[in-house]
């Protein structure tokens, strides 16, 4: 009888642990909407969800990380004052770094600085180059198999003004590597970052292998 009660207690405990909390459900919903963003309103709605989640759960790095990425994407898509959006992206990166420093957060930091630079690339490149490249080097030291490192590097090389050596020549090998790492990573990472597939596809289309 005692063993039976212990078994029931163990099963009940494991079942309770397996049930996602309200926060986990809310985060999963927010991440799902993040991957469906298309209009300015959907970007803003996505940011607001992550802002609320970050304020209510200050020990999790994922909400400020995603909030930063949303602001960066809004900047790059010119959905408002670009300088302000890029600065907001950097602010949320800083919040994420206070919680946890990892390869994904470093990628977000590089993205935010890239967004800031892209507003006036010819005049800002020299002052932002190290702010863009150094976080990616740190990310690579932590996890060299993170495809988003190479996605960001490839995009940077492709979009860099020709005056600075930009174009497909340097972007293509990075895009190919990123594509392979995305395949190895798989798409089922839950709430963890797994974006980048569309960006790689666009790069490979713009820079075909036989070009």
Beta strands, then each sheet from edge to edge (+ up, - down):
end
